[in-house]
């Protein structure tokens, strides 16, 4: 998402930033700065939870329910 400062109300400034974000670099060819808003510790905890989550959920599901979910996924994939 494009972030604009309150003082950046000029259409040309906003348009230039939009184009730069779309192409992934400044118009002069230099790379855009990379901003990460997530903390690495939070990302690690999220990853650990994600690794555990699928297996824990599969244990709780009955074979019948797993089959229902698999059929729904197959229909969604093949019957676009």
HELIX and SHEET records of a PDB file:
HELIX    1   1 UNK A   11  UNK A   23  1                                  13    
HELIX    2   2 UNK A   40  UNK A   60  1                                  21    
HELIX    3   3 UNK A   63  UNK A   78  1                                  16    
END                                                                             
